[in-house]
Amino acid sequence: MKFFLLILKNLRRNKLRTFLTCLAVMVLVFVVTMIWTVVYFIDNFTKERSGNLKALATVRYDMMGRMPLSYADPLSQGAASKPGDTRPKDSMAWQFYIGALDTGKKVRENLVFLLACDATRLPRKEKKDGKTILHKGFFDDLDPMEPELIEKLHETTNGCLLGRKRLKALNKQVGERFKVTATDFTGIDLEFEIVGVLPSGRWDENGIMNVRYLNNAIDAYKGPGNTKHPLDQKRIDMFWMEVGNKDDFPQLVEQVNSSPSFQSPPIRCATFASLVANFLDSWSGFIFFIQWVLVPGSMFSMVLLIANGISLNVRERIKEFAILKVIGFGPIYLLVLVLGEALLLGAGSGLIAGGLIYWIANTFVGGVTVGGSEPFPVPWQAILWGGGVGAGTALIGSILPALTARSIRASEVFARVA
């Protein structure tokens, strides 16, 4: 305990240097931890889970492309065409409707991103035999809602559910109405009634609407010469399918990918994780750079920073170390003393930085956003990453200064003083 107090006392000697070193370490830990958070999110997002039995169909050569509504029925059957083919036990089409409030200003605060789907298929809570059963369906990142709220949305054709942050940005409340000028389905401007709020989480900035409202509006659209809407045959963004048995999954994917029914446009069926992984292939060079160049470079900078600070501290205290040797402190004690100061400084700064990142990002920002993605939470492991990075770089950076303190010869020091 006395040895620990001695380490604290030594760090308090030059408060300005200690503070600046801590601040620099915290900044570098912040950079490293944020990069690891993004990589951690990508790894988890693309990792195949043994219980994941959901397949996703999208346009083959364009992830942002759309499929015609006529694809919905054969996809709901898994493109099954003969006895023995695998059929999904559940399926669901997702259509996206994007627009801005009819205010004349298309700024971020006025944007609305709505998922048009069958409202009855939303994740719900069900009470059975005194227990609450949660049904997630195809919304793994959306908490189940009360059946009354889902029923209210289903009954209100022009109803919508909005996330808390989007509701606040639009300055709207439940029960109010607003009109949206479409940015993708040009000419399909719709008026909505807010019937509820989505559970907090990844959907805070988005909303959900009834798919029949969007499809009826597209069907009713009349262009010049009574022509149909330009996107009439481009309505479905994603189509989800779920099988009951993991062994049936490969066959379902093969059926959809080889089916002649999906040629204009051709589609691709795979797990969502696989599709995202393929999309990230184009960013593989950048991801490699941040993982193996930017992160090591930041950590090397931390090592040099700590080594410089500890070296200055050791040079200023040469006489002190000589006296400590004279009164009985062995070389190993001086080594541990210097290493302890560096470890306390690095680990403490790292833990504080990791804790601040975790608290600020999740509490005030709602997570980390990458390239316009939905915010994802910073994992609690960020606190450990910060402490580990700070302690590890401090230990490496303080080795040479600690060896210098350990090898000080008291006779030579006193001879120079004399």
N, C-alpha and C positions, 0 to 999 in steps of 0.2 A: 504493500500500500504506500509506504514512504517513497519507494522507487517511482511509483506512478505519479505521486504528488510532485516529485522532483522533475519529471517529464513535463507536467503541466506548468510548473514554475518557469522552466526553460523556454517554453513556447510563449509565455507572457512577457518575456524580457523585451523582445522587439515586436510590439503589437502590430505596428504598421506592416512589417514584412510578413508576419504570420497571416494577417488579414488579407493582404494582396495575394499571397500564395494560395490561401483557401479560396479566394474569389476566382482566381485563374483555374484552379483545379475544378471548381464547380461548373465553370463555363465549358471546359473540355469534357467533363463527365456528362453534362447536359447534351452535348453533341453526340457523344458515343451512345448514350442511353436512348436518345430519340431514334438514332439509326437502328439500334437493336430492336427497338419497339416496332418499327416498320417491318423489319425482317421477320420478327416473331409473328406479327400479324399475317404476313404473306405466307409464311410456313404453315401456320395453323389453317389459313384460309384454303390452301391448296392440298392439305394433307388428307389422304383418303382414310376414312373411318370405317371400321368393320361393319358398323350398323347402318351405314349410309346406303340406302337402296333406292335413291332418287336419281333419275336420269333427266337430262335437260336437252331439249331440241332447239337449235337456233339455225339461222341461215348460215350455210357452210362457209362462205368466203367473206362474210361480213357480220361480226358479232352485233353490230348495231342495226342490221337489216331486219326486215319484217316479213312475215309469212302471211299468205291469204287465210281468211277465216275458214275456207273449205278444208284446210289441213287439220282442223280441230278434231273432227270425227274420226278419221283414220288414225290419228296420233293417240286418241283416247283408247283405241283398240290395240295400240302398239304395232300398227301396220300388219297385224295378223291376217293372213290370207288363206291358211289351210289348217286342218286339224293338227293339234300338237304344238302350234305356235304359242308363244308366251303372250299373255295379255296383262296390262297393268291392273293392279287392284285399285288404283286411284290415279287421277290425272287432273291437270288444271292449266288453263291458259292465262298468261299475263299480257296485258296491253297497257302501254304507258301513254298518258295524256299530259302534255307539258304546255304551260302558258303563263300569262302574266295578268294581274288584276287590270281591269279596264279603266286605267287611270291616265293613259297616255305616256307613262314612263315605264320602260322595261328595265328596271333596276333589280338587283338581287332581292331586295326586300319584298318586291311584288311578285316574284316568281312562284309558281305552284307546280309541284311535281306529284302527279296522282297515278296510282296503280289502279287500273280498271280490271276488276275480276268479279267472280261470283261471290257476293257478300256472304252467302251461307257457308262458304268454305273457309272462312277466316278462323284463326286459332281461337278456341273457346274453352271455357271452364264448364264442366258438367258435374253436378252433384248426384251421386248414386250411393245408396246404402250408407248415408252419412259421411261419405268420403268425396273429396273433390278430385275429379279426373281431368287432366289437362290434355287437350288435343292440339298439337302444333301444326299438323298438316304440312303445307309447303312453305311455312313461315318460321324457319328455325331461329331467326333473330327478332321475332316479335312475340312478346308475352301474350298468353291466352287472355281473352276478354270475356266479360259477362255476356251470357246469351241474350239478355235484353237489349244490350247495345248493338249487337250484331243484327238482331231482328229489326231494330229501329232503322238501321242503315238499309237493310234489304227492302223494307216496306216503303222507304222514301227514295223514289227513283233518282231524284236529283240530289240526294244526300251525299255527304262525304264525311270521313273522319280525318282529322289533321293532327300532326305531331305538335307537341307543346311549343317547340321553338318556332315552327312555321306559323303557328297560330299567333304567337307573340309578335313575330316579324310583320305579319299582315295586319296586326292591331284589330283582330277579330275575336269574337266570343261565340260559344256554343249557342245556336239559335239564329245567328245572323246569316245573311245571304251575301254572296259576292259573285261577280261575273268575271269569267276568264276569257281572255283573247288568246286563242291557241297559237303556238309557235311552230308546232309540227303538223298537226291536222288543220292547216290554214283554212279558215272559213267555218270551222266547227267551233264557234264560240258558245260556251255553256254557262249557265247560271247554277250555282250550287247553294245548298243549305247545309250549314255545319250542324251535324246531329250528335257529335261526340268527339272525344280526344283519344288519340292512340296512346298505348302504354309507353312510358319513357324508355329510351334506348336508341337503337340504330335508326328508328323511324321518326325521330323527333323533327326532322326537317321535311318530311314527306307526308303524303296523304293517301287515302284509299277511297275509290268511288265505285258505283255499280257499273258493271260492264255493259249492261243492257242500255244504260243511258247513252254511252258513247256509241255503241253500235247502231242504236235507233237514229241517232243524229247523223251518222255517216250514211245510213240507208236513205234518210230523208233529204240528203244534200242534192241539190240540182244546180249543175254548172251551166255554162253557155251551151245552148242547144240541148238542155236536159241531160247533159253528160254527168257521169258519176264522179265522185270525189277522186282526185289523183291517187290517193292512198286507199282506195276502196279494196284493192287486192293486197294491201300491205298493212294488216291490222295487228297481227300477233307478234309480239317481241320475243316471248319465251313460252315454251310449252313443257310443263313438268309431268313426269310419269314416275310412278312408284310401283315396284314389284313386291310380292310378299315373301319371296325366297331369294337369297343372295345368289344362289346358283342359276337363277333365271335371268339375272341381270345382263350377262354377256349376250345371251340370245336375243333379249329385247333390243339392245343396242344394235346388234347386227341386223335385225329385222328392219328397224327404222332406217339405218344407213344404206341398206341395199334395196329398199323398196322403190319400185318405179313410180309410185304415186307422188313422190316429192321431187320433182325435177325442175319446176319453174316457180320459185327458185329452189335449187338443191339445198338440203338441210343436213345438219350434222347432229348426231346424238351422242352424248357422253355425260359423265358426271360434271356437276358445276365446277368442282375443283379442277378437273382435267381441262375444261374450257378456259378457266382463269389461268392455269399453268401455261397453256399454249399461248394465251394472250401476253403473258409476262415474258415469253421467250424473246420477244422483240426488245425487252428491257434488260435482258440478261447481262449485257455488257455494262450497263449503268449499275445494276445491282452488284455485279462483281467488283466494280470500282469502289463503291461505297463500303463493301464488306472487307475487301482485301487491300485497299489503298487508303481510303479516307479514314476508316477506323484505326488501322495500325499507325497512320500518320498522326492522328490526334493523340493516341496513347504514347507515341514516341515523344511528342511535344510535351506531354505531361511528365514523362520521365526526365527530360532535360530541365524542365521548370523546377521540379522538386529537387533534382540533383544540384542545380545552381543555388537554390535557397538553402539547402542543408549544408552545402560546401561553404557558403559565406558564414553560416552560423558556426561551423566547426573552426574555420580560420580565426574568427573573432574570439573563440574560447580555448585556444591552444594552451594558454597559461592555466586556465581552470582545469583542463584535462590533465595537465602535468601535476598539478596539486592533488587531484583526485587519485592519481597513481601513487603519489608519495604517501598519502594517508591510508592506502590499502585497497583501492579499487583496482581490480585486475583488468587486463585487456578485454576480457569477455564482457565485463560490466559496462565498459565504455562503448563497446560494440552494440550491446542491447539498448543502451541509453539513446544513442543516436538513431538506431533503427526504430525504437519505440516512439520517439518524437515524430519521425516521418510517417510511421503507420497511423498514429493518432491523427495527425494532420490530414493525411490522404483519405483514410477510412471515414473520418468524421465529415470531411467536406463532401465525399462521395455519397454518404448516406443522406446528408441534408439535401444535396442536389437531387438525388433519386426520389426522396420523399416529396420535395417541392414539385417535381415534374408530375408525379403520380397525383398529388392533391390538386394542383392548379389545372392540369389538363382534363382530369375527369370531373372536377367540381365546377369550374368556371367556363371551360371551353367545350366540354362534352366529348372529348377524345381528340385523336389526331386525324387530320385529313390529308390524304395523299393524292395529288393530281385530280382534285374535284370529287374524290370518293366520299362515301358517307363516313362520318366520324367513327372511329373505333377506339375503345378504351385503352388506356395505358395499363398494362398488367401490373399487379402488385410486385412481381419479380423485378420491376424497374428499381425498386429501393435496394434490393440485393445487388443488382447489376452496378448501381452507383457506388455502393460500399466496396464491392469487389474490385471494380476498376480503379477506384481511388487507392485502396490498400495495395493492390498489385503493383501499380505504377510507382507508388511511394516506396515500396520495398525495393524495387529494382533501382530506382533513382537514388536511393540512400545507401546502397551497398558500398560504393567507392568512398563517399565521405565517412561512413562508419569505419571502414578499414583504415582510413587516414587517422581517425581519432584513436583507434585501437593501437596503431603502431607508433604513437607519439612517445618520444624518449624524454623523460623528465630532465635528465642531466643536460641534454642539448638545449632544451628550452631555457633552463635557468642559466646556462652558460651564455646564451645570446642576450639575456636580460642583463647579466652582470657586465 
